[in-house]
Amino acid sequence: MSENTPNQQAGSANKINKVLVALVILLSLAFGITLWQFFDLRKTAAQKGSEIEIMADERGELQNELEQMLNELDTMETTNDSMKVELSNRKDEIEGLLAKVKDKDFAIYKLRKETTTLRTIMQGYVVVIDSINTLNVGLRSENAEVRSTLKVERSKARRLQQTNENLSSKVALASRLDVSEVRVFGVNVKRDMTGKETDRARRTDKIRVCFKLNENKVAKIGKKPLYLRVIAPDGTILTAENVDDSRFEFNGGKGYYSGKKEVNYNQSEQELCLDWVKPSTSDVVLPGTYQLYIYAEDYEMSAVSYDLK
C-alpha cells in the first residue's frame, strides 16, 4: 500500500477548504434571507394591528351612536297607537344593529349605512310626534275656557323661550365659518415632488380638496383648526400618516381625520386646500366614490363626493 505524496495531501486540503468556504457562503445567504423575512413579517403585523385598531374604534363609534338613539327613543312620548308601534319596531331594529356591531363578521360600511337610515327616520318621528302632541293639546284646550287660557299663557311662555333660544342659536350659527367653491381632485406626485391632477385611483398619491373660506365679520379672530375626513368606497376612513395622533372631536364624539391645517383667521376670505396623503407607496387607493367632509373646529362646513376611476 503506497503512501500519499505531499502534493496529493495538499490537493486534498485545498478541496476541503473550498467545500468549507462554499458552506459558509450558503449559510450566510440563508441567514440573510431569514432575517429579511423576519423584519418583513414584523412590519406586516404592525400594519395589520393599526387596521384592527381603526376598525375597533369605528365599531365603538357606531355602538355609541346606536345607544344614543335608543335613549332618544325612550324619551319620545305619544298617545298615538300607530306611532307607538312604529317606535317599538325601530327600537327592535336598533337593538338588532347593536348585536351586529358586536359581531365582527358584519362589514362596517353596511352597518354605517343602516344606522344613517335609522337616524333620518327618527328625525322625522320627532317632527310627527311634536305635531301630534301639539294637536292634542289644542283639542283638549278647546274643551274649556280655563284650559284655553292656560294654553295661551303656555304658548306665550313657549314663544318667549323659543325666541331666546333662537337668538342664542342664531348668534352661534352666525359665528360659524363656512366654505364655497369646493373642488376635489387626485394628485399624482412625480419624482421631482411636483404634482399633477389625476382621476385615476392607481396614480393617486394624494386626495386634495380646495375651497374658499368665506368672510365672516361675526366670527372670532384667531387660529382655527380645519379638518378633512375622507371615507373610502369600502366604508373605511382614510387616516393621516400618524394614526395615533389623528383623532378630533366633532358632532359630540371623537373620530379620525384624514388631513389637518391650522389657519390664522382674520374675518376675511381665504383660499385653502386640505390633503389626505397616502401613507406609503405600498398602500392601495381604491377606485369608486369617496365621501369628503370639511370641519372647522368641531362642526361640519361641507360634505362632497368624488369619484376615482
Summary of the structure (lengths in Angstrom):
residues: 309
radius of gyration: 32.1
end to end distance: 83.9
largest distance: 139.8
contacts: 793
relative contact order: 0.09
helix: 52%
strand: 25%
